[in-house]
Amino acid sequence: MPIGRIKEMLPERGFGFVKDETSGNLIRFNTEEIPVGITQDTIVKFTIVDLDPGSIAINFSAFDSPSDDSDHQSQTDF
């Protein structure tokens, strides 16, 4: 499951972007897909669905790194 950071959320327009840490790509998502408590700059796990054209991110959950809780703690606590 990819890991990335929510880079932009535009709820008034119904979409946002998550930056995939592996590829560096910005992937669009529908803001309705985001669970309560996840905000811009939160590190998340998600699924990428390939569409024609492009891709979309779905199935978001907050990412909590077991090896380095201190860096992500304030971003993932709800």
JOKA-V659734 format. One record per residue. N is the residue number from 1. RES is the residue in three letters. PHI is phi in whole degrees, -180 to 180 (none if undefined). OMEGA is omega in degrees with one decimal (* if undefined). NEAR is the number of other C-alpha atoms within 8 Angstrom. Layout:
BEGIN
n=[N/N]
res=[RES/RES]
phi=[PHI/PHI]
omega=[OMEGA/OMEGA]
near=[NEAR/NEAR]
END
This chain:
BEGIN
n=[1/2/3/4/5/6/7/8/9/10/11/12/13/14/15/16/17/18/19/20/21/22/23/24/25/26/27/28/29/30/31/32/33/34/35/36/37/38/39/40/41/42/43/44/45/46/47/48/49/50/51/52/53/54/55/56/57/58/59/60/61/62/63/64/65/66/67/68/69/70/71/72/73/74/75/76/77/78]
res=[MET/PRO/ILE/GLY/ARG/ILE/LYS/GLU/MET/LEU/PRO/GLU/ARG/GLY/PHE/GLY/PHE/VAL/LYS/ASP/GLU/THR/SER/GLY/ASN/LEU/ILE/ARG/PHE/ASN/THR/GLU/GLU/ILE/PRO/VAL/GLY/ILE/THR/GLN/ASP/THR/ILE/VAL/LYS/PHE/THR/ILE/VAL/ASP/LEU/ASP/PRO/GLY/SER/ILE/ALA/ILE/ASN/PHE/SER/ALA/PHE/ASP/SER/PRO/SER/ASP/ASP/SER/ASP/HIS/GLN/SER/GLN/THR/ASP/PHE]
phi=[none/-63/-122/-160/-121/-67/-93/-155/-127/-124/-60/-67/-105/86/-149/-160/-136/-117/-99/-70/-66/-76/-92/82/-75/-89/-120/-74/-144/-84/-63/-67/-78/-85/-66/-57/100/-89/-128/-56/77/-73/-86/-134/-102/-158/-114/-104/-112/-81/-120/-117/-94/82/-134/-139/-99/-140/56/-79/-150/-64/-102/-125/-69/-68/-88/-150/-61/-63/-72/-110/-57/-70/-87/-112/-75/-114]
omega=[-179.2/176.6/179.2/-179.2/175.0/-176.4/-177.5/175.3/-179.9/-174.6/178.9/177.7/174.8/179.9/177.2/-178.1/173.9/178.7/178.7/-177.4/-178.4/-175.1/-175.4/-179.4/170.2/-177.7/-178.3/172.9/172.9/-177.3/176.9/179.5/-172.5/177.2/176.9/177.1/176.8/-176.4/177.5/-178.9/174.7/174.6/-173.0/166.6/-178.2/177.0/176.8/175.9/177.9/178.5/176.2/3.5/171.9/-178.3/176.1/178.8/178.6/173.6/-178.4/168.5/179.2/179.2/178.0/-177.2/179.8/-177.6/-176.8/-178.7/-173.7/-178.4/-173.4/-173.4/-175.1/-178.7/-174.6/177.5/-179.9/*]
near=[5/10/12/13/13/15/10/9/11/9/8/4/5/9/11/14/12/14/12/13/10/7/5/7/7/8/11/11/12/11/11/6/9/9/8/4/5/9/7/9/9/11/14/12/13/13/10/9/8/8/7/5/5/6/11/11/14/11/9/12/8/10/9/9/7/5/4/7/9/6/6/11/9/7/8/12/5/3]
END
